[in-house]
Amino acid sequence: MEPFVLALAVLNLADSISFMIVTPSLAFYISSLGGSQDFYGFVLAVYSFTAFLGKPVLGRWSDARNFHWPYMVSISMSVLGGALYGIAPAFEGKAALASVALGRIIAGFGTANTALGFAYVARACPAEQRTGITTLLGGVQMIGMAIAPLFSAVLYGVDFTLGGVHFDNLNSVGLLLVVFNLASQVIVYLHLPDLPKVEDESEDEEGEKESEWMLMIRCILRNPHIGVPFLTIFTFNFNWQFIETALAPASFDSLQWGPVEVSYVLGLMAVVVFLGMVAVNTLSNGGVTDFLLLCWGLAGNTLGYLLLYFLWYRGVHYIAFVTPVFVGAGSFPFLGAPNRSLFSAAVDHTPELAGFEGTMQALLSMASSVGGFTAPSAITHFCLRTPEEVSQSKDGREFSPLALFSPLLSLCVLVASFMAGEPPKSGQDVKAEDATTELVDEEKPSETTPLTEKDSQTRQRSGGEETCVPQKLKLDRPRRRRSLMEQARGASMRGSMLDGVCEGYLTSMATDSEM
């Protein structure tokens, strides 16, 4: 394994574990400090929002300078955020709640560095190796999500004092955040070599940049094959956050579950998503189209969240309680990769967007983040009932009728997808692409053409094997903007995703799920 792959894998592992050990206990932590359910939703939302704001900042910083400093600063902020989260009980009243919120705000900016990993791999590796490496990194995130419940179980009986601050099973999570992020920072510092920045020979005027943004916005609004995927990925992350936000308080009221039981359910969700990715890959290799997979996912998501509304009530059996959780979780793999592939195909077949593929992929990811930071507050304030409201209700449900917005959202996107139809297949515009030489992807030489000089500079042979080598790149503008996700969009169709699953696979939904 390349040293930089190891460094990025450790960082992904730390990020996924950090997120998953906070989520199950956050509602109980805030409640113990005197916070309300609305404040709980606010803390969840502000974490995703600062990550949303931090991604373009870190991305631009890495483009203008290098990767070393953006990584060091962002990981340091994750460490600081964890420390503030852990010492909150040392304060009283609103100051304690402010410490928790500030810790999550700072940590949110720190976790925005996940976007840097895609850019690093894209710059350091030849195109044919990027999908496999990205798949491996996503698999490490999956492992982190699956093992995080073990840490919650270990913290169950924690009771000690350090530096005048008393630590229990709730605020000791902050200590783990500090330890995990410090360890990842050391690994990144030692094993992640810096890369020279991309040389850009183009000199854009400000007016031209503005017209380019207007062009992309017009394409999003006018082309349903491009616009509908934005709704899909928003729905993906909004509904994922729906479960994560509501699970802890609803299970406590219905089943008297604590952080440990919630952690187990979230860990099993990760396993379900893992199996779903295997199913998506198998069906894709069997000839099932991305469009059909996406429709199945939206239908399953609608069903899962309808069941969530009807089966989450006080006194329900735990099997009935977790069933809609797993049905909904199983639908997400059918929404992720297929939606990204359909979107990429639509962008590729829009001549006006030639050279803007990377920017379009970034905009799609930001739409996912919007779902991540709007969902928690909306769910806790409008959808999730307090224990008092559940007692006063006639049906004893954990949700108000407004929670039906979630399955309705999936259903509306399903209808919109059917109305938009499937984008043209990639083979239909081959002649047009051949006639336009400036749009040819220079990173994919044909089978009859020897590798170009530029491609040969991106490889180094050792023992007959090709390895990724960080290199100085000098790219033309369209190629520079092409993102890793666009290069790897055919993963589910080519079977490379399954290779990643065998090593442990799942991207962060939210990813784009800011899962």
Secondary structure, DSSP 8 states (H G I E B T S, - for coil): --HHHHHHHHHHHHHHHHHHHHHHHHHHHHHHTT--HHHHHHHHHHHHHHHHHHHHHHHHHHHHS-SHHHHHHHHHHHHHHHHHHHTGGGS-THHHHHHHHHHHHHHHHHHTTHHHHHHHHHHHS-HHHHHHHHHHHHHHHHHHHHHHHHHHHHGGG--EEETTEEE-TTTHHHHHHHHHHHHHHHHHHHH-------B------HHHHHHHHHHHHHHHHH-HHHHHHHHHHHHHHHHHHHHHHHHHHHHHHHH---HHHHHHHHHHHHHHHHHHHHHHHHHHHTT--HHHHHHHHHHHHHHHHHHHHHH-BTT--HHHHHHHHHHHHHHTHHHHHHHHHHHHHHHHT-GGGTT-HHHHHHHHHHHHHHHHHHHHHHIIIIIB--HHHHHHSSS-BSB-GGGGHHHHHHHHHHHHHHHH-----GGGGHHHHHH-GGGS-TTS--TTS---HHHHTTEEEETTEEEE-----B--HHHHH--HHHHTTTHHHHTHHHHHHHH-----B--TB--
